[in-house]
Amino acid sequence: MQSHSELPRKFADLGVDVPFLRALRKLGFTQPSEIQQAMIPIALQGRDILGQARTGTGKTAAFGLPTLQRIDPSDGLQAICLAPTRELATQVVAEIQRLAGDSDLHIVPVYGGQKIRTQLHALGRRPHFVVGTPGRVLDMLYRGALKFDHVDVCILDEVDRMLDIGFRDDIKKILERIKRPHQTIFVSATIDGEINRLARQYMNDPVELNVSRDEMTVSEVEQVYCSVQPQDKYRLLRAVLAEEQPKSGIIFCRTKHGARKLAKKLYADGVSAMEIHGDLLQARRERVMARFRSGKFRLLIATDLASRGLDISAISHIINFDIPEHPEIYVHRIGRTARMGASGKAITFVMPDQGKEITEIEKLLNKQIENAHFDLFEPSPPGEQASPAQGDPARSAPTARASAVDGSTTRAQPKTLGSKFPTRRSRRR
């Protein structure tokens, strides 16, 4: 039987109870992050909180541990958490379930894209804690499957992203459904005037916590951009990887389709890379992240939504294969490197029609980003059409089994006549 002396003492000092300390010990957590140190004691007091912290700093445990500790297992639904996407909702549920350990607390996800009947059945089992997207939570409220009669804690995770997506009205309708006195917690990577107005309307004298280090980290990251034609982007990426030799890097794409194709292209060319995006099941995403953290491969190809909330610290390079649509997203991306005093570099690919995007980023940072050139990269001559091997991997990546991106051994398929007819071996499969 585990003695109390073996439990994570620094979490105990914050007020975390023994059952959850055991769960933390099992997960290998011994040192609380900055947002956890700041938020957990105040949340345990029942105060409303407006918390700002960079993505990947442990916000889920910061609000999850005190919320779990306040729940009475003999009662029904007592905590609700809203998240902007189903991917984040399932990720938060998985983390909360791990933090709950061996307790009898029942945590349920509610989000679009899953059968209504399945979620109605789960809600009928009297969950204590529901995590969901605003649209589906509101739907379940209208159906009468969700009742807020005993809700004591309401959490809004990634508030900035929810407002960006357009959930403003749904959020207000949900918050207005909670009639009894309760604790409200907002957590977000950025906090602007609109979030502050929402907080003033629905919070009672909130404690403001800001442990965001985006600005400091941005100043510590070496930032460059590379001008590139669309058909040359993949060749530029290979040149960057060859010259920089990143120990551990994240390559950002705008879409999951682009991330999937780029990961397959890199793997087919012998580059140690795996993808993470919204199409991957939660269990597979966790396997990918476990392999990345353990150094089984060195490059993670990610979309912004899929990468939110990932706890990754030792990143040497961020490569923006696709420049983000909003400058704030750029800050979040590059904030994943140069952590804890380490050095880091961010490289952004900018196509000829994307001058406005890089200018907006520079205006936000209040600094000029230098244009870099890589010796191993030679642009296509003006007017010359790139070959498929040089083109955009989202359009020209070779066919490969999805398992290849997981790092399994597979051989490239031989070319066939006009690529129209599969080989005999392929037909048997």
N, C-alpha and C positions, 0 to 999 in steps of 0.2 A: 504493500500500500504506500502510495506516495506521501511523503511528509510535506508539511507546509513550507519547510525551509527550502525545498526543491522547486517551489513555485516561483514564477517571475515576480520578484520583490518590487521592482519599479512600477509594475502595473498595480500591485497591491497597495502601494503608497498613494496611488491616484484614487483609490476607493473601490477597485474592482473586487468582487466577491470570489470566494474560493472555487465554486463550480466553473466559473468562466476563466479563472486563473489556470485551472487544470486544462481547459481547452487550449488556452494560449501556450501552455507548456508543451502540449502534444503537437501544436503547430510549429513549435520552435521559436516563438516570439518572446524575447526577453527585454528588449529595449523599446519603449514607446517612441513614436515619431513626434515631431514638434506639434502637429495639430492634435494628436492624441493626448499629449501632456496638457495642452491648453484647454481642450474641449471636454474631456471625460469628467473632471471634477465639477465643472460648471453644469454640465448636462445632468449629472447625478443630483444636483440641487433642484432640478426642475425648471431652471431658467430658460427663457427663449434665447436662441443663439443665431447670430448672423455670422457664419464662418467662411473665411476665404483662405483657400490653400491650393497649391498647384496640384495638378493631376499626378497621381501615383505616390502620394504622400501618406496614405493610410486613412483617408476620410471615412471609409465605410466602418472600420473598427472604432473610429472616434465617436461616431453617433450610434453605432450598433451595440457596443458593449453596455453603455449606460441604459439604452432602451431595453435591451434584454433583461437587464438587472431589475428594471422597474416593473416588469410584467408579472402578473399573478397567474400561475398556471391553471388555477381553478376557474378563471373567468374566460370570456370570449375574446373577440378582437379588441386589442388595446393599442396597437401601433400600426401606422400606415406610412409607407415611404413611396414617394412618386419619383420616377426616373424618366428621362427623355426617350429612351429606346428600349425595345424588348431585350436587346443584347445586354445593355447595362442592368436592366431589371433582373435578368437571370444571373448575371454576375454578382449583383448585390445579394440576392437570395442565397447563392452558393456560399458566399463569404459569411453571411449571417448564420447560416446553418452550421458552418464550421466553428464559429465563435460560440454558438449555443452548446456545443459539446454534447454531453450525455443528458442534458436537461430534457424535460418533457415539452418544451416549447415547440409549437407548430408554425412554421414559416412557409407562406404560399406566394408564388408569383402569379400575377394577373396581367396579361398583355395581349395585344392584337396578334393575329397570325396563328393562334392556337384555338382549337375547337371550343365553342362556348360551353358545350355540355361537359367537357373535361374540367373546365375551370369552375363551373357551377357545382360539380361534384366535390372539388377540392374545397371550395368555400363552405359547402354544407358540413364539412368536418370540423367546424369551429376553430379556424386558425387564430393564433394569438397576434400574428404579425403578417401583414400583407404588403408586398412590394409590387408596384405596377406602373404601367404607363397611364397618363392622365385620361386618355380617351377610353380605354377599357375599364378603368376604375369607375369613371362616370357612368358608363354603360351598366356596370354591375350595381351601382347605386340606384339607377332608374329601374332596374329589374327587381330590386329589393333583395338581391343576393348579398349585398354588403350593407351593413348597418353600423353607424358610427356612435351608437348610444354609449359605448364604454371606451371610446378612443381617448387615450391620455397623451399620446405622442404623435405628432405629425411631422414628417421629415420630407424636405424637398431636396433631392440630390441633383447636382449639375443644373442649378436653376438657370444659369445663363443659356445653356443649350436648350432647355425646355422653352424658354422665351423665343430663342432663335427659330425653333421649329414651328412655333405658332400655337403653343398650348396655353397662352395667357388666359383666355376665357375659361377653359376647362379647369385650370388651376384655381381660379377664383370661385367657380361653382363648387368645387370639392371642398375648399377651405371653409366656405360658407355653410356646408352641411355639418360641420363639427360644432355642435351647440354648447357642449359642456366645457368647462375650463380645462385647458390642456397646454402641453408644451409644444412649441413650434420651433423647428430647427431648419435653417436654410444653409446649405453648403454649396460652394461654387468656386470655380477656378478664377472667375472675374466677378466683380460686383460693380454695377453701374447705377445710374440714377433710377432706372425703371425697377431694378431689384430693390433698391432702397425704398422706393414708394410702395412696393408690394409689402415689404417688411413693416413699414409704418402702419399699413392698413390692417394687417393680420397678426402682428406680434405685440406683445406687452413688454415694453422696456427691454428690448433684446440686448444681450451682451455681444459686442462686436469683436470678433477675433480675426486677425489678419496675419497669418504666418506665411503668406505667399512670398516667394523669393524670385518671381519671374524677372523683375527688373535687374536684380543683382546677378542672376544667372545669365541673362542676356549679355550683360557687360563682360562676363567671364568667358563667353563662347566666342571662338574665332569664327566669323561669319563671312562667307563669300558667295557670289552667284556666278553662274556660267551661262552665257548666251548660247542658245542652241536651236537648230532647226528641228521640227517635229521628227523627221525621219532619222535624225542623228542621236536622239536621246539615249537609246540603248547602248550605242557605241561609246557615248560619253560616259555613261554609267560604268561600263567595263573599264574604261581608262581611269576613272576616279578610283575605283576599287583597287586597280593594279598599283596606282601610285600611292594612295593613302594607306592601303593595307589595314583597314579598321579592325581593331580587336573585337569590338562588339558594336553593331550599328543598327539603326532603324531606317528603312527606306519607306517614305510616305507616298501613297497614291491617293487620288481623290475618290476613286470608286473601288468597290470590292472586285468588280470584273477586271479592272486594271491591275489590282494587287495579285489576283489569282494568275493572270497571264504572265506578269512579270516574274513571279516566283517560279513558275514552270520553266520559263525561258532561262533564268539563271541556273536552275538546277540542271537543266539539259546541257548547259555549258560548263558544268562541273563546279559551280559556285555554291558554297554552303549557305543555303537560304531556305526559309519556310515562311508561309503566309499566315496572317491572322486577320479575319474580317467577319462580317455579320452572317455569312453563309455557313460558317463552321459551327458545329454543335458545341455546347459549353464544355463537355468532357474533352473534346478534341482540342479546344482552345487551351484548356488547362494543361494538356499533355505538351502542346507546342511551347507554352510558356515555361514549363518545367525543364524542357530540353534546352531552351534558350538560356535560362538562368544558369544551368549546369555547364554551359559551354559546348554542348553537342553540335551546335551550329552557331555561326557568328552574325548572320544578317536576318533581321525580321522585316518582312514586307507587310506593311500595315495600312489600314484606313484610319481616319481620325476617330470615328465613333468606336471602332473595335479596340482602339488603343487606350481609350479613356479609362482611368482607374487602374491601369496596369502598374504594379509596383516593380519598377526596374531602375536600378541605380547606376550600374557600371557601364554606361553607354559612352563610347568614345566618339562616335560620329552619328549625325543626323543628316540624311540626304533627302531633300525634297524633290523627288522625281517629278511630281506634279506640284506646282506652287499652289498654296492654299487660296481659297476664294476670299477669305477674310484675314486681315493682318493679325488679329488676336489669336487665330489658330496657329499662325506661324510662331508666335511667342510660346504657346503651349508645346508645340512640337520641339523646338530647340531647347526648351527648358528641361528636357529629359537627359541632356548631357551636361557636363561640367558640374556635377553634383558633388557635394561633400569635399570641395577643394580640388577635385580632379580636373584635368584639362578636357576640352571638348571642341569639336568643330562641326559647323553646320554648312552644308553646301546645297544651294538651291538652283534648280534648272529653270531658266527663264526663256521662253520662246519669243519670237519677234513681236507678237501681238499682246504680250503680257507686261509691257512696260509700266502700265498703270498699277498692276498688282505689286510689283517690287517697289514702286515709288510710295505707295500707301504703307507698306511695311517700314520703309525708311522714315516716313513721317511719324509713325507710331513710336519707333525706337529713338527718334531724334538723332539719328546717325546715318552716315553713308555706308552702304555695304559695297565692298570692293569687288570688281569684276576679275575673276580668276581664269587662268588658262592652264591646261594640263598638257604636258609634253607628249603624252601617248595618244592624244586625241587630235585627229585631223578632220576638220569639217568637210562635208561633201562640197565639191565645186558648185558655184551658183548655177542653178538650172538643171543640175544632174539629179536624176531620179535614184533614190537609194535602193539597193537590193533588199529583198525580204529579210536577209540576215541583219541588215543595218536598221531596219525600220522599227516602228512602234511595236513593242511586244504585245500590246493589247490587240493588234491586228494580225501580227505575223508569227506569234509564238507557235512552235511545233506542237503537234499532238503528243500528249504524255498522260499516263495514268495519274489520277489525283494522288495515289499513294506515293508517287515519286516525290511529291512536295513534303511528305512526312519523313523523308530521309531513307525510305526503303530502297533496296537495290532493284533497279529496273533498267532495261536496255532501250535505247532509242529505237523506234520502229523503222525498218528499212523503207526506203522510198519505193513506191510502186508506180506503175505506168500511169502517168498523168495524175497520180494521187487519187484515182477514182476507184481502183479495185484493191480491196484488202488482200494481204498475203494469205496463203492457205492456212498458215498457223493462226493468223488473226481470226479467220472465219471459224475455226474450231472453238475459239473462246466464246 
